[in-house]
């Protein structure tokens, strides 16, 4: 049952990713025109004291690279980084300023992962 649920979630994420890539691009003239556009988001809530990384790994498959600065998350639920899109996180609406395995969180903290285009 868990495998079916994970496969269904992965399929849903893939469909959302494909759907968000197509279509006509519109120019937004509003005040938030410079705000980043996210293809996907993943919301998690901590039940115990842990790290952002450990909470994320507990929800499903995660691929990552070990670096001198900590773990760099490359894929969540089989959605891999590509063409300038990367996984970045926030905790309680504050963007992460360190590797996810170093960021400690407590009960009730809300973690949101964004699959976001990062333009240098």
Secondary structure, 3 states (H helix, E strand, C coil): CHHHHHHHHHHHHHHHHHHHHCCCCCCCCCCCCCCCCEEEEEEEECCCCEEHHHHHHHHCCEEEEEECCEEEEEEECCEECECCEEEEEEECCEECCCCCCCCEECCCCEEEEEEEECCC
